[in-house]
Amino acid sequence: MDNNSEFLATIPPQILPRRVRASALFDAKIAKIAFKQAFVMFRPDIQWKNPVMFVVEVGTVLTFLFILQIALTNEKPLVPITYFIALDIWFFLTIFFANFATAIAEARGKAQVESLRKTREETIAYRVKQGEKTEEVSSSLLQRGDLVVVQTGQTIPGDGEIIEGVAYIDESAITGESAPVIREAGGDRSGVTGGTIVLSDRIVVQITGSKGDSFLDRMIALVEGAVRQRSPNEIALTLVLSAFTLIFLIVVIPLWSMSYNAEQYMTTYLGVKEPLRGLGTDIPTLIALLVCLIPTTIGALLAAIGIAGMDRALQANIIANSGKAVELAGDVDIVLLDKTGTITLGNRSATHFVPVSKYSAKDVGELAALASAADNTPEGKSILKLYETQNATTISVPENSTFISFTAHTRMSGVVFPDGRHIRKGAPEAIIQFVRENKGVIPNELDGLIQDIAKKGATPLLVADGNMIVGLVALSDILKPRIYERITRLRNMGIRVIMITGDNKYTAAAIAALAGVDDYLAEATPAKKLEYIKQEQATGKILAMMGDGTNDAPALAQADVAIAMNAGTEAAKEAANMVDLDSDPTKLIEVVEIGKQLLITRGALTTFSIANDVAKYFAIIPALFASTLPWLAVLNVMHLHSPTSAILSAVIFNALIIPLLIPIALKGVRYRALGADALLRRNLFLWGLGGLILPFIGIKLIDTIMVTFNWVS
Amino acid sequence: MFIQTWLLPFALLATATLVAFPLSRYLAWVMDGKYRPLPVLGWVEKTINTGSQNWKQYVSSLLIFNTVLFIFGYLVLALQPWMPLNPDGKTLLAPSAIFNSVASFMTNTDLQHYAGDQHLSNFSQIFFCITNLFISAAIGLSALTAIIRGLRSDTSLGNFFVDVWRVVVYLFVPVALIFALIFLQQGSPMTFKSVYQVQTLEQSALGTTDNGQAKPQTIVVGPVAAFEAMKMLGTNGGGFYGMNSAHPFENPTALSNFFNTLAMMIFPFSLVLMYGRMLGKMRHSMVIFVVMLLFMSFTVIWTIYFDTLKPNPAFTQHNATQFNIFNSALPNGKQAISLSAIASLPVDQHLGNLEGKEIRFGTSAGATFGALTTDVTCGAVNAEADSLNPIAALSPMVGMWLNCFFGGKGVGMINMLLYIIIGIFLAGMMVGRTPEYLGKKIGSREVKLAIIVLLIHPLMILMPTGLFAATSWGMNAISNPGAHGFSQMLYQFSSASANNGSAFDGLGVTYGFYNNPHPAPEAIAWDIATGLVMIFSRFLPLIAPIAMAAFLGAKKSSPFGLGTLRVDTVTFGILLFATIVIIGALLFLPVAVIGPIAEHFGPIPFGG
C-alpha cells in the first residue's frame, strides 16, 4: 500500500495527459455523419420528441400545401409566390439547423465513446479452471465472478479486482497516463480495467462486470441515448418550452380574426370596392410569426447542451452513471476531500530537527538518520534525506548492528550498535516509556516542544540515545501544489470544503488552515464519515465526495455525488455514481464546474431565446398591418424595407441564430467562480440584455443585405 | 397645476404604503390565529373548523363553498320579485344576466351587465351583492394564506372555513366599519328605504303626466355607505349604482374619493408584506413590494401624462396620411390610398382630456383612479374608461393583463408568485444550480402548475376577443367603429379574465329585465362568454398555486449559501421586473398594438 501510494503521489495529477481530447468543434467526418442524421431526424416520430421544432415542422408542411394550392389553382396571391417559397425554405432550414445541432453533439459523443470502445476489443483470457489449470477463452465469454490469470505483456480481459499478486499495469489506453501504476490484491488499489496491459508479474483477476455491463458500456449507452434520458431539469425546461409554444399559439391564432376585424372596418372606412386584405390574415405569414416567437433557439439546442455536458465529463476522463449525476454536481453545497492524497501529498516528510538540552540540531539529525538507516517507510527515508541534504554527508552504520523495525505494538524503530548503544526514534509516548524504563530523565521543556510541533500540523517523533532524549523530528504534511487555489475556487463558487482525515484534531486544524478549507472532520472513521454525510443531508445539503477504498463504499453510496477512483475497489465503484479514470482526487472540482456550466448554458440560451422575441415583434407586427393600419408604420423602429422583407428577415435571423449558437451549446457558457448574485447580474446582462438588443441589429442587417442584393421587392 | 395634478396620486401611494406596514402585521397576526377570540366568536370558529386540511381538502372546501355561494346568489336574484325591500316592484332579470352577475360577484370580478339602481331591489343589493362583496374577497385572501403555509412547510394548509371566517370577522368587518362611517359622514345614504319621489325645483323639469301634473324625480337610495366600503376594500368594484364611484351618493366629495381610492389599495399593499412576515422573509417581500410599486406608479404616471396633461385627440388636428394597400387587381399589386387631414376644433384643452371626468374630485382623479382600479383588480370607476385618451387607456389594460401590480387581495400576490417561479426557473439556472425558491427546488410539477396559470389568462382574453372580433357577437355590440371598438371588446374580456370588473363602456351588453323589449342585441353571448371567462380565470389560478405551494413545501429545503440565488436583492428585483415586462410584452403586445396604439396613431374621430 505504501509503495503504491508513494508511487502515485509522484505524479502531479494536473499534468496527466487526457486520453479523450475535445475534438475540433466541426470535425469534417463528424459533421458529415451529423449532416445525414439531421435529415433522418425530420421523421415526424423523431421530431415529435422536440415539441417546439415539431410545431415548426407542421408549419413547414402547411406552408408547402399553401404554395401548392397557389401553384395549382393559379390564384393570385397577395404578394409574390417567391415570398412564400422563401419562407418555407427558411422554416425547413430552421428545423434542419436544430436537428444538426443535436446530431453533431451526438456524433461527437459517439466518436469519443468509439475510441474508448476500441479498448474493448476481444482478447484472449486465461480462465482458471480448477486448481492451477487454466483454459483459453475469448474475453467476450467471461462471466461475472470468473477468475483469470494475466501475465506480463497480456491485456486484462475485463474489469475486475485483483485477488492475488501485484503488478505494474499500463493504463494508458484508458487514462492516457504513460507512467505505469501498481495494482495489488487486497487494499484499496485492487481495481483493474479491461483493455489495460500488465507490464510485469502475474496476477489473478476476478471479473466483476460481464460484457455489456461495465462502466464503459454504461457510458456508451448514456451518450447514445442522451436524447431519450433527460435529466429532471431538462424535463422541466422542455415542459416550459412546450408551454411557451402553446402560449404563442394562443397569441397568434386569434390574431387572424383580429386582423380580419381590422380589414373589415378599414374597408368600410376607406370606402374601397374590393375588400381590403393584409398580411395579418395570411396563413404562411402568421406561421412565420409563430415560428419566430416560439423558443426555437433553445428548443433546437437543448438536447445538444445536455449531450455536450456528458461529453465534457468524458473529456475530463469521468465516466458518469447518468446525466442526472453530472447535473446534480452543479448543486453541490459541500465537498468532502480526503486529506491524504487530495490536499496533501501521500506521505509526511521530515522538515526539521529540534534538539533538547545539550544537543544540537545536527546531533538530532544524525541520530535520527542512524535510527532510520534501515527504515524503508517514506517517513524514514525522508529523515535520511533531510539529514543528508542539510549536512551534505552520508551516514554509515557500524557493521554487525542490529536493526529494530517498527511494529504497531512498540511504535518505534531504531538500531542497536555492536557496542550496545541503543538509538531509537518513534512516537513520543513510546520513546518516553523507553527512556523511563532505562531510568533516564525526561527534560521539562519536552512537553512544550511536542505541543509546538503538533500545533503546526506536523507530527513529532522523539529521538533517544540510550536513556537520553536527544530531540525531536518534525514530520509534516506537504500540501499539493496549487491546492490552495483550487480550494479557494470551490469556496468562491459557494461550496463548503470539508477535509476528512484520520489525524488528531490539532494536526487536522493546522492543515485545514494551511489548505484554506472551511472545516475538517478529524479522527474520521468510515462510520463517522457516513454519520457526517447523513447529518448534513438532513439539513437539505447536497454532498459530493470521492473515495477509493472498500470502507468508503457506504459513504459513497450515501453521498449525492460520489466519484470513485478507477484504481479503487469494485465496491467503491459500485457505490459511486461516477468513476474517475485518472484516479485524481481533485477531479471533484472539475465535475462541479461541468455541472454548473451545463445549467448555466441552459439558462443563458433560454433567456436569450425568449428575450429575442421582443425584436421580432417589432419587425413583424408593423408588417402584418402595413396595408390595413398604415399608421402602425411608426412601430417599424428598424426601418425595414418592406413588409415581406421584414418578415423574411425575422425568420432568417431566427434560423441563423441556431447554427451560430451551436459552438456555445457544445462548449458551454464559460463558468466563473463568482457568487450567485454576481454571476446572475453578469449573465442577465450578457444573455438577457444581449438577447434583447442583438436581434434588432441582426434583423436590420439581414434586411439591408437583402435589399442591397435586390432579393426582395 | 403641478401640485394639482400629482399630489393626489402620490399622496395615495404614500398613504397606502404607510398603512401597509402596521396593517400587514395585524393581518399576519390574525391569519396565524394568534388572537384570543371573544367567547361567542370563539364558539362559532370552533364549530365551523372542520380540522386541518391538506391541499386537496382545502381546494375541495373552496370549490364546494363557491358552488353553494353560486346557488345562493342565483336563488336571491331569481326570487327578486317575491322578496321584501322591493317597494318599486323590480322584476326578474334575464337568465343570462343572472348567470353573468352571479359568476361575476362570486369571482370577485363584479363586472356588471346591469345597473344596480335600475335592476336590483335593496334585498338583492344586501343579500346578493354585499354578501359576495365580503365573501368573494375573503376567498382570495384565504387562498394566499394557504399558499404561504404551504411554502413554509406547515404540517397543514390550515382550514378553509376558519380562514374565511378570520378574514371576514377580524379584517373586513372592523376596517369596513371605519370606512363606512367616513362615507356616511361625507354624505352617502345608509337606509333600507328604496326610493324617494321628489319634486324638482324647476317644475316639470322631467315632463308632465297625462293629467298635466309635473312628474316627480325618483331618487334611488339604500345601504350605500356600507356597500361602498366593502366594494372598495374587497377590491370588488361592483357599484350600488350603475355609475359606480362617479355617482354622488357612492362618492360624494373629493375627500370621499381619496378614501374610496385608498380603500382599494390598502389590502393588496398589506398582503405583500404579510407574505414576507408570515414566511419570515421580510426583505424578499420588500423587493416584491418595490417592484409592484414601480409598476403601479408607472401606470398611474402614464395615464395622467397622456390623459390629464394631453388634449383630447378628437378635437386636435390630424395630418393627411398616404399609404399603399394590397390590390391584386392592379399590375404591381399595390394601390395608393390617401386620407385627408382633419382640422382641429376650437376647444380649450388646458385641463387635458375632460371627457367623462368628475371634476369635483380634481383633474387627475379620474386618470389616477382608472389606473389604480385596474392595477388592484378592483374595477370600480369614477370616470369613464372609454373616454380616456386612447394611449392613456393602454395603462388600465396593462394593469389587467399583468394583474400583479399589487393585484387583487391575495390573487395579486399569487400572480406575482407565478412570475417569480417562472423568472427564477428560466434565469435562475444562470447561477449554475437547479433553480430553487425559498430553498425548494423547482421541478417539473411546480413549473407545470405555474405555467397552466400563466397560460389561462391570455387564453381567456385573446381567444374570445378574437372570436367576437370576427363575428356579429362583437361587431353588433361595439358602439364605435375601428380600433376603439376593438378596444371595447378587448377590455371587456381583459376585465373578465383579470377578475377586475371595470368596463370600457359603450359595449352593448345589458339585457336587463327578462321582459325587456329592447335588449342589447348580443347581450346573451356576452353574458355567457364573460361569465365563463370569469369562472375559469378565477378558479384555476387559485387552485393550481395552492397545489404548487404544497408540493414545494413538501420538498427538502436546501440551505442558503453563497451559490444560492438571493431573492432579496436589487438584482432579483431587476430579474422580476424584466420577467414581467418581457412575458407581458410577448403575450399582449399584438393586441395592444391593434387596440389602443392603432387608435392613438390613427385618425380620430374614426368614421362614424
Interface residues (C-beta under 8 A of the other chain):
Chain A: K76 P77 L78 V79 P80 P232 N233 I235 A236 L237 L239 V240 A243 L246 I247 F248 I250 V251 I253 P254 L255 W256 S257 M258 S259 Y260 N261 A262 Q264 Y265 T268 Y269 L270 V272 E274 L276 R277 G278 L293 E327 L328 G330 D331 D333 R491 N492 M493 G494 I495 R496 T539 G540 K541 I542 G595 K596 Q597 L599 I600 R602 G603 A604 T606 T607 I610 A611 D613 V614 Y617 I621 F625 A626 S627 T628 L629 P630 W631 L632 A633 V634 L635 Y671 G675 A676 D677 L679 L680 R681 N683 L684 W687 G688 L692
Chain B: T321 F323 N324 I325 F326 N327 S328 A329 G333 Q335 I337 L339 I422 F425 L426 A427 G428 M429 M430 V431 G432 R433 T434 P435 G439 K441 I442 G443 S444 V447 K448 I451 L454 L455 P458 L459 L462 M463 T465 G466 L467 A469 A470 G474 M475 P481 G482 A483 G485 F486 K556 S557 S558 P559 G561 L562 G563 T564 L565 R566 T569 T571 I574 L575 A578 I582 A585 L586 L587 L589 P590 V591 V593 I594 I597 A598 F601 G602 P603 F606 G607
